[in-house]
Amino acid sequence: MKTVILCGGRGIRLQEETVRTPKPLLHIGGIPILCHIMQWYARYGLTDFVLPLGYMGNAIRDYFMCNGNADNISDEKNETITYQSQKFATPAWTISFCDTGENTGKGARIKKVAHLLNNERFMLTYGDGLANVNLHALLQHHTASQLTTTFTGIRTFSRYGMARFDAQDNIVAWEEKPLLPDFINGGFFVCEPELLDYLDTTPFCELEAQPMERLAAHGKLGMYRHTGAWQCMDTYRDYQYLNDLWSRGKAFWLRHAPC
């Protein structure tokens, strides 16, 4: 099964770093976050990756060509390689690159790599989120649901204090940065080929907007509840936090073996 990792965005909220390095190549513990994500999938035997490239896409391609052992395999454009990591003791990865444009929505990026997916079920995630999701359990949940797309739902903590008040606006309770009640999209999708019918190649086709709304309206979207650890790298603060976890030996995406 192939795994698509969205890694073409500009990372505007991290522009302190992304002005010179694409976000998927920002290092956590000296290793690009993209490689950490790929290694998590590889631990479950998922080693066939499709990378839709955009902003500074050549830097991502060059990283894999120049770090580790990379060999081209039969491919007219030499855009599919086998890659052996020098950072992880892992089976070789197969990586297919596809230039999907610098200013392209995530839905359009997926549509543009459809020819690499062989009309088969595929995994999908973002190039800036880490989690200790049990991918075997996720896949089993999706298969049992018989739905078109399953995303991993996670609960996050508020970054702000939350106040409860009465009719006179008197504060009756205060909770600092509580766990929020609703689930959000944490990525780590399983998708049937039918998802591609909900996408198009127009630049503003975003996966999370109309396509997900239509899937939900048609009763074809499901959620897998993840109660473990998850952290995106959306801001510089997140970037620092992930590196702090690494430096303190608390990198949850390395410590938890798959079940």
C-alpha positions in Angstrom: 0.0 0.0 0.0 1.3 3.5 -0.9 1.5 6.3 1.6 1.0 9.9 0.3 2.7 12.5 2.5 1.6 16.1 1.7 4.8 18.2 1.7 4.4 21.0 -0.8 3.1 23.9 1.4 4.9 27.1 2.2 4.7 26.8 6.0 3.9 30.5 6.4 3.4 30.3 10.1 7.0 29.0 10.4 8.5 31.5 8.0 11.4 32.2 10.4 12.7 28.9 9.2 10.9 28.0 6.0 12.2 31.1 4.1 15.3 28.9 3.5 14.2 25.4 4.3 10.9 23.7 3.3 9.0 22.7 6.5 9.2 18.9 5.9 13.0 19.2 6.1 13.1 21.1 9.4 15.1 19.0 11.8 13.9 17.3 14.9 16.9 16.0 16.7 19.0 16.4 13.6 16.6 14.5 11.4 14.0 16.1 9.1 10.5 15.7 10.4 9.5 14.1 7.1 11.9 11.3 7.8 10.5 10.8 11.3 7.0 10.5 9.8 8.2 8.0 7.1 10.0 5.9 9.7 6.8 5.6 11.7 5.0 4.2 8.6 8.0 2.0 7.8 7.7 0.4 11.3 4.3 -1.0 10.1 5.7 -2.3 6.9 4.5 0.7 4.8 7.6 1.7 2.9 6.2 2.9 -0.5 5.9 6.7 -0.4 4.5 9.3 -2.7 5.6 12.9 -2.1 3.6 15.6 -3.8 6.2 18.4 -4.1 5.6 22.2 -4.3 7.4 24.9 -2.4 11.2 24.2 -2.6 10.4 20.8 -3.9 13.9 20.3 -5.4 15.3 20.6 -1.9 13.2 17.7 -0.7 14.2 15.6 -3.7 17.8 16.5 -3.3 17.8 15.6 0.3 16.9 12.0 -0.5 19.3 11.8 -3.4 22.2 13.1 -1.4 21.6 11.6 2.1 21.6 7.9 2.5 21.9 5.5 -0.4 19.5 6.3 -3.2 19.1 4.4 -6.5 16.8 5.3 -9.4 14.5 2.5 -10.5 12.7 2.1 -13.8 11.0 5.4 -14.3 10.9 7.6 -17.4 11.5 10.8 -15.4 13.8 9.2 -12.8 11.4 10.4 -10.1 11.1 7.1 -8.3 14.0 6.0 -6.1 14.8 3.3 -3.6 16.3 4.9 -0.5 18.2 3.4 2.4 18.3 5.7 5.5 21.5 6.4 7.3 19.6 7.6 10.3 17.2 4.7 10.9 17.8 0.9 10.8 14.9 0.3 8.5 14.1 -1.6 5.2 14.7 0.5 2.1 12.0 2.9 1.2 10.5 3.5 -2.3 9.9 7.2 -2.8 8.1 8.7 -5.8 8.3 12.4 -6.3 5.7 14.5 -8.2 5.9 18.2 -8.8 2.4 19.4 -8.0 3.0 23.2 -8.2 4.0 25.8 -5.6 0.5 27.3 -5.1 -1.7 24.2 -5.1 -4.3 23.1 -2.5 -3.9 19.8 -0.7 -6.8 18.2 -2.5 -5.4 19.2 -5.9 -1.9 17.8 -4.9 -3.5 14.4 -4.1 -5.4 14.5 -7.4 -2.2 15.2 -9.3 -0.5 12.1 -7.9 -3.5 9.8 -8.8 -1.5 8.1 -11.6 1.0 6.9 -8.9 -1.7 5.3 -6.8 -2.7 2.5 -9.1 -6.4 2.8 -8.3 -5.8 1.2 -4.9 -6.4 2.0 -1.3 -3.7 4.3 0.1 -2.6 6.0 3.3 -2.4 9.8 3.5 -0.9 12.2 6.0 0.6 15.6 6.4 4.3 16.4 6.3 4.3 18.2 9.6 2.5 16.0 12.2 3.9 13.3 14.5 1.8 10.7 16.4 2.1 7.3 17.9 -1.0 6.1 16.0 -1.4 2.3 15.7 -1.6 2.1 11.9 -2.6 -1.6 12.0 -5.6 -0.7 14.2 -6.4 2.3 12.0 -6.4 0.2 8.9 -8.6 -2.5 10.6 -11.1 0.2 11.7 -11.3 1.6 8.2 -11.7 -1.8 6.6 -14.6 -2.7 8.9 -16.3 0.6 8.3 -16.5 0.1 4.5 -16.3 3.9 4.1 -14.4 5.9 1.5 -12.1 7.8 3.9 -11.1 7.5 7.5 -9.2 10.2 9.3 -7.5 10.0 12.7 -9.3 12.1 15.3 -7.4 13.5 18.2 -8.3 15.7 21.2 -6.0 18.7 22.0 -5.5 21.0 24.9 -6.6 24.6 24.6 -3.7 27.0 24.6 -5.8 29.4 26.7 -7.5 29.4 30.1 -11.2 28.7 29.9 -13.7 30.5 32.1 -17.3 29.5 33.0 -19.7 32.2 34.0 -23.2 32.7 35.2 -26.0 34.9 33.9 -24.4 38.0 35.5 -21.0 37.1 34.0 -19.6 36.2 37.4 -16.9 33.5 36.9 -17.9 30.3 38.5 -15.0 28.2 37.4 -11.6 28.6 35.8 -9.6 25.9 34.0 -6.2 26.6 32.6 -5.6 25.0 29.2 -8.1 22.2 29.5 -8.5 19.2 27.2 -11.0 20.3 24.6 -14.1 18.1 24.2 -14.2 17.9 20.4 -12.0 15.8 18.1 -10.0 17.5 15.4 -8.4 16.2 12.2 -5.0 14.8 13.2 -4.2 13.4 9.7 -3.2 9.8 9.3 -5.9 8.9 6.8 -6.8 5.7 5.0 -8.4 6.4 1.6 -10.2 4.4 -1.0 -9.6 5.4 -4.7 -13.1 6.8 -4.6 -11.7 9.8 -2.7 -10.2 11.0 -5.9 -13.6 11.5 -7.4 -14.2 14.2 -4.8 -11.0 16.1 -5.9 -9.9 18.1 -8.8 -6.7 19.8 -10.0 -7.9 23.4 -9.7 -5.3 25.3 -7.5 -7.8 26.0 -4.7 -9.0 22.5 -4.2 -8.4 21.9 -0.5 -8.9 18.4 1.0 -10.4 19.7 4.2 -13.0 22.0 2.7 -15.6 20.9 0.1 -14.2 17.3 -0.4 -14.4 16.4 3.3 -17.8 18.2 3.6 -19.2 16.3 0.7 -17.8 12.9 2.0 -19.5 13.6 5.3 -22.8 14.6 3.7 -22.7 11.4 1.6 -22.1 9.2 4.7 -18.6 8.2 3.4 -16.3 9.7 6.0 -15.3 8.0 9.2 -13.0 8.7 12.2 -10.6 6.6 14.1 -10.2 7.8 17.7 -6.6 8.2 18.7 -6.0 8.7 22.5 -2.3 8.6 22.4 0.3 11.3 21.6 0.1 13.7 18.7 1.8 16.9 17.9 1.8 19.1 14.7 4.6 21.5 13.8 2.5 24.4 12.8 4.4 27.2 14.5 7.9 28.0 15.7 6.7 27.2 19.2 5.7 23.7 18.1 9.1 23.3 16.4 10.9 24.2 19.6 8.6 21.9 21.6 9.3 18.9 19.4 13.1 19.4 19.6 12.7 19.8 23.4 10.9 16.4 23.6 13.8 14.9 21.6 16.5 16.4 23.8 14.8 15.2 27.0 14.4 11.6 25.6 10.6 12.0 25.3 10.2 11.7 21.6 6.9 9.7 21.8 7.0 8.8 18.1 10.2 6.7 18.8 9.4 5.3 22.2 6.2 3.5 21.5 6.5 0.3 19.4 3.6 -0.7 17.2 1.1 -3.2 18.6 
